Amino acid sequence: MEKQFLSIAEACLALCCGRSKLYELISSRKLKAAHLGRKIIISAAEVQRFLEALPAYDAKPTSRNPK
């Protein structure tokens, strides 16, 4: 059974970011979190929603030998 809620450490792994960036996303309300006692939890669905809302990366070809 897949986890429905993630701890801060687990959410950092899922989002490939550090704790500071995760807390920044939470405080700016870009990512919703909840308190469970003293622990902060984030729903796995919220992490998925956040990832799907990110803009696509459009890589532009670069020249290896600039003139």
C-alpha positions in Angstrom: 0.0 0.0 0.0 1.4 3.4 -1.0 1.6 6.1 1.6 -1.1 8.7 1.5 0.8 11.3 3.6 4.5 12.2 3.6 6.8 13.6 6.2 9.0 16.6 5.4 12.0 14.3 4.7 9.9 12.0 2.4 8.4 15.0 0.5 12.0 16.3 0.0 13.0 13.0 -1.6 9.8 13.0 -3.7 10.4 16.6 -5.0 14.2 16.3 -5.2 14.6 19.4 -3.1 16.0 20.4 0.3 14.2 21.1 3.5 14.6 24.9 3.2 13.1 24.9 -0.3 10.2 22.7 0.9 9.5 25.0 3.8 9.6 28.0 1.4 7.0 26.3 -0.9 4.8 25.6 2.1 5.1 29.2 3.5 4.4 30.7 0.1 1.3 28.4 -0.1 2.5 26.8 -3.3 2.4 23.5 -1.5 -0.3 22.6 1.1 0.7 21.0 4.4 -0.9 20.1 7.7 0.1 19.7 11.3 -0.4 16.4 13.0 0.6 17.2 16.5 4.1 18.6 16.2 4.7 16.9 12.9 4.1 18.5 9.5 2.6 16.2 6.8 1.9 16.6 3.1 -0.5 14.5 1.2 1.0 12.4 -1.6 -1.8 13.8 -3.8 -0.7 17.3 -3.1 2.9 16.5 -4.1 1.6 15.0 -7.3 -0.6 18.0 -8.0 2.4 20.4 -7.4 4.6 18.4 -9.8 2.0 18.3 -12.5 1.5 22.1 -12.2 5.2 22.8 -12.9 5.9 24.3 -16.3 7.6 21.9 -18.8 11.3 22.4 -19.3 12.0 23.6 -22.8 15.7 22.8 -23.5 17.2 25.0 -26.2 20.1 23.6 -28.1 23.4 25.3 -27.4 26.5 25.5 -29.5 29.4 23.7 -28.0 31.9 26.0 -29.8 30.6 29.6 -29.5 32.3 32.0 -31.8 
